[in-house]
Amino acid sequence: MQKQTDGDSDRTGGSATPDGGRPRVLVVEPEALLRWSIVTYLSRWCDVLQVDSRTGADRMLEGHTVDAVIVAERLADGASTAVEDRALARNPSTRIVRTGVGPTDDAAAQPKFIEKPFELSKLAEALGINPSAVG
């Protein structure tokens, strides 16, 4: 588990936090390569925390408030909902994006659902980031 940062907050193209800093995003994804790809991409605009399980997410959320959570739908024992609930309890305005295999029936469903495989730019847009804002 590590915090990764990159870039300057004045050129994020994303939603800055209320204090003017970079948004903090928690990625909860058991697939190492996908997690690495998401973290590397989003680090342009956000401070990214990463874990591979509900246990890791619980530990991370004990010490951090996040602006967004990207959580894999297929965590063990339906843990994705527990991660979302915990993040929302710490910050009710946390943006939630769930990733998974297979489409959802409701395009306007909450949390936002993105079907795997997906373009990283679509994930950024779901978080309110304009991927074209960084050259």
ABEGO torsion letter per residue (X at the ends): XBBBBBEBAAAAGBBBBAAGBBBBBBBBBABAAAAAAAAAAAAAABBBBBBABAAAAAAAAAABBBABBBBBAABBGGAAAAAAAAAAAABAABBBBBBBBEBBABAABOBBBBBOBBBAAAAAAAAGBBAAABX
